[in-house]
Amino acid sequence: MSQKILRHCIVTPDFPGPIKNGGIGTACLNLARHLVSRGHHVTVLFTGPFERQDERHWASYFLEEFQFEFRCVPKRPVDAPAMIGLVDFGVISWQVSQVLESETFDFIHFQDWLANGFIPLQRRRTLNTLAGATITVTLHSSTQWQQEGSHILPSCTPEHHLLEYAERYAVEHADVAISPSRHMFDYVVQRGWKLPAQQRLLPYTMQTAPFTEVPVLTPNELMFFGRLETRKGLELFVQALEFMLRRHFDFSGIKLTFLGKYGRVASGSAEDYVDALRADSKFSEKFLEIEVLSDLDHFQCQKVLQTRTAALIVTPSLLDNYPLAVLECLQQGRRIIAANTGGIPEMIDDPTCLFDPVPTRLAEVLEQKLSTPSGATKSAYLPNEVGRLWDELIAEHLRPLSFDQTISAVSSVESPLVTICVPHHNDGNHFCELLDSLECQTDDRFTLIAVDDGSSSPDALRTFRECAGRYEKKRGWRFVEQINQGQGSARNHAAQLADTTLLMFMDADNIARPDMVATFLSAIQKTGLDCLSCYFEAFDTAEHLLAEDYLYLYTPIGPCIKAGITDNVFGDTNFIVKREVFQSLGGFSRARLASEDWEFLARLALGGYRMDVIPKALFAYRCRPGSVSRVSSEYLNSLQAIGPYQEQLSGWHKDLVLDVHSLSRQVRWFYHHHHEFQKREKKLKKKIADLEKKHAAAERKNQRLREAVDHWNNRSWLKRAFNRLILRP
């Protein structure tokens, strides 16, 4: 019976080759090789930076060496409108969604770190894209988990909060959440993550065939294996060595090796930390040799492990998931001891090779292991069983629920489902353009209530009344007038007059895309959420609108409560909401300020109601010099925006919210400029490196010329003959 060939796409910001080495990348490479070995078609979509070579080189290499396709996610065009709201990780995730939606895959495998799956999953949730694919997200090492393990305080920037939110979101809305260890599932549950119904404990696949086990002998090499950083236990390892030296342990015949690329330690640069250790006589004079192998790639590291059969390998991680460093050593039959942290106890079937992550305990184990003969560490990893579990998941081919029945049921309803509420104040012809765009909607299951908020312009008021005469008869839309009380009041007035279960709000000078109503209705019916906002495209003139030459693309992320203290991450006023929810929240503020959308949506999210963002531009937003957001007080707008947060607190805590709001904005400003400085510094370093290469090449050329001249000068007889020939009369 022939097996169906399935198309898999592995999306990852880390991959061995373009990245020298990394645990996530190695896990993805092994998964790709396993799927290929089962006859499936595999595409690796790489979203990270290239440390070495380029896409063309690695595409050729992986296709020839491992028979899978390797591609890099395309960069967003330089001339494309700026995406306001999505930070760097979000823009990459958006580009990933564009690639995935242009092709057909049976399985899409995301990683938790850097949230590559955020936009694709948000689009699938609200727009039903990628509906035919089973989407998995593997829990490797989220940003929050890495920071805790590295003893790093969070940066507290809005970008940091958004990334944490997006990583959680992608896991929650995947079809299957995968973890290689029980530890990581326990961790995310304890931190309040929401997991999908389908959860699988699937250790990493390992394609490297086991090598001959190391012989039983007393080790003559002590090797730290892993990234040289705090989380991997670098300082713990050194502290254990210092403890052993104070106890006069004899290291004279032992070589000390550090195998891994540099990271960060508590004091700063791990490279500086290790260099200081090598220069310290109490280490350099006690060990036979101190070697640092920090510039090797994944494949070179494997060769080192294969040849160092007399080494005792140490992985003293303070926190780890299912480290590939440990797994590779076990699969190659190496002699290894590891910290009893994270998922490591699930990998090693020998308690004597595990230790609590404290210097004294590690020192005791090291003294024992370096003084007595030992062989390969016993492994609890069963490669055939792991392969079978992955094959079972693939065979089940878990597909997301289809929403076709829900959509068809909604389509059969003839009465309006939603009321579009529009405040009008001196908008004139722009108001007519809005109504024209609403008349062209692909879904007409809506009605409209427009409220003129005491327009002072006779022309604008006349236009409003003319539109009322036309559309009340033609479409049954309602047009009412009130004395000037502000846009919030006008919106609330329209909502009070509505009798549909859903409300939608629009500004009178914006333009609805033809599928706006249909998309909002479909999404809120499919998701069952209380509220949905969306992207928009900003323009300033009709000419730019017709030419689709937009100023920017507004891309809110969604209900990230932490980031919402500083920025409106929730969305614009143009959202759809259940009427009962809108009423329970008391509607919009009546203050004549610009943050009424931010305030309302923040109150909705803080109130426990469920909302999301449709990651698609459903309307065009008109930028006008005299708009409320441009003429109102930034201070008062900020107070309005954080009002819902202050309502949750009392006393001095309310002032703290304002302090956090102000401080976060300042931190973001400094962070932005620091980031720009780092980019410039990186460019300058590259230019310097290029100049140094050119200088070195010129020096080599000059040296060759000097050697040629010297060689010529040394051949005196030929020189004399040449001179006689030249000087002959």
Buried (B, 14 or more C-beta within 10 A) or exposed (E): EEEEEBBBBBBBBBBBBBBBBBBBBBBBBBBBBBBBEBEBBBBBBBBBEBEEEEBEBBBEEBEEEBEBBBBBBEEBEEEEBBBBBBBEBBBBBBBBBBBBBEEEBBBBBBBBBBBBBBBBBBBBBBBBBBEEBBBBBBBBBBBBBBBBBBEEEEBBBBBBBBBBBBBBBBBBBBBBBBBBBBBBBEBBEEEEBEBBEBBBBBBBBBBBEEBEBBEEEBBBBBBBBBBBBBBBBBBBBBBBBBBBBEEEBEBEEBBBBBBBBBBBBEEEEBBEBBEEBBEBEEBEEBBEEBBBBBEBBBEEBBEBBBEBBBBBBBBBBBBBBBBBBBBBBBBBBBBBBBBBBBBBBBBBEEEEBBBEBBBEBBBBBBBEBBEEEBEBBEBEBEBEEBBEBBBEBBEEEBEBEEBEEBBEEBBEEEEBBBBBBBBBBBBBEBBBBBBEBBBEBEBBBBBBBBBBBBBEEEEBBEBBEEBBEBBEEEBEBBBBBBEEBBBBBBBBBBBEEBEBEBBBBBBBBBBBBBBBBBBBBBBBBBBEBBBBBBBBBBBBEEEBBEEEEBBBBBBBBBBBBBBBBBBBBBBBBBBBBBBEBBBEBEBBBBBBBBBBBBBBBBBBBBBEBBBBBBBBBBBBBBBEEEEBEEEBEEEBBBBBBBBBBBBEEEEEEBEEBBEBBBEBBEBBEEBEEEEEEEEEEEEEEEEEEEEEEEEEEEEEEEEEEEEEEEEEEEEEEEEEEEEEEEEEE
